[in-house]
Each structure stands twice: as structure tokens, then as C-alpha cells.
Amino acid sequence: MNDAASFASAHFMTVAEVADVMRVSKMTVYRLVHSGELPAVRFGRSYRVPEGAVEDYLRTARVEGVSETA
């Protein structure tokens, strides 16, 4: 699949939407974007985060020493 097709099917979320999903502040999302932990695209003065990137981040973000059944 070429880049144009992948962007056409991509769903982007605002920083506020990501913050709501992750239950954190918008500033926390901005920190994740600026540190490179959460990929984002800049549209003008605002950032948009691919929905898949949020899902990947949440899937891989785990706290050491906590069981998954807890």
C-alpha cells in the first residue's frame, strides 16, 4: 500500500480526544508527543495523533511488577 492510501484510511484524534481516552491531561499528551513516545502529525498549530498510535501506546505501556489480572 502506498503512503497516500494509508493516509486516506487513517483516523486522527485531537490531543483533547487522546487525553480523554487515556484519562490524562492534555499537557501529558503534549509531553508524549514532544518526547517522541507518541507519534503525531502537525496540522497548522495543532497536533493530530493517529488512532492506531494511541492503541499501540496503550498496548505496550505497562507498569513493571503489576499483574495483568489485577
C-alpha positions as CSV (number, residue, x, y, z in Angstrom):
1,M,0.0,0.0,0.0
2,N,1.4,3.4,-0.9
3,D,1.6,6.4,1.5
4,A,-1.4,8.2,0.0
5,A,-3.7,5.2,0.5
6,S,-2.5,4.7,4.1
7,F,-3.2,8.3,5.0
8,A,-6.6,8.2,3.3
9,S,-7.7,5.4,5.6
10,A,-6.1,6.9,8.8
11,H,-8.2,8.2,11.6
12,F,-6.7,11.0,13.5
13,M,-7.5,12.2,17.1
14,T,-7.1,15.6,18.6
15,V,-4.9,16.0,21.7
16,A,-8.1,16.5,23.8
17,E,-9.6,13.2,22.5
18,V,-6.4,11.3,23.2
19,A,-6.3,12.8,26.7
20,D,-9.9,11.7,27.3
21,V,-9.2,8.2,26.1
22,M,-6.0,7.9,28.2
23,R,-7.6,9.8,31.2
24,V,-4.7,12.2,31.5
25,S,-4.3,15.9,30.9
26,K,-3.7,17.5,27.5
27,M,-0.3,18.5,28.8
28,T,0.7,14.9,29.4
29,V,-0.3,14.1,25.8
30,Y,1.8,17.1,24.5
31,R,4.8,15.8,26.5
32,L,4.4,12.3,25.0
33,V,4.2,13.8,21.5
34,H,7.2,16.1,22.0
35,S,9.3,13.3,23.6
36,G,8.6,11.1,20.6
37,E,6.8,8.4,22.6
38,L,3.5,9.1,20.8
39,P,3.7,9.9,17.1
40,A,1.7,12.8,15.8
41,V,1.2,15.0,12.7
42,R,1.1,18.7,12.9
43,F,-1.7,20.5,11.1
44,G,-1.1,24.2,11.3
45,R,-0.8,25.0,15.0
46,S,-2.4,21.8,16.3
47,Y,-1.4,18.2,16.5
48,R,-3.3,15.1,15.4
49,V,-2.4,11.6,16.7
50,P,-3.2,8.5,14.6
51,E,-5.8,6.4,16.3
52,G,-3.6,3.3,15.8
53,A,-0.7,5.0,17.6
54,V,-2.8,5.6,20.7
55,E,-3.8,1.9,20.6
56,D,-0.2,0.8,20.2
57,Y,1.0,3.0,23.0
58,L,-1.6,1.8,25.4
59,R,-1.0,-1.8,24.5
60,T,2.8,-1.5,25.1
61,A,2.6,0.8,28.1
62,R,2.8,-1.5,31.1
63,V,3.9,-0.9,34.7
64,E,6.5,-3.3,35.9
65,G,5.5,-5.6,38.8
66,V,1.7,-5.3,38.2
67,S,-0.1,-8.5,37.2
68,E,-2.4,-8.3,34.2
69,T,-5.3,-9.9,36.1
70,A,-5.3,-7.2,38.8
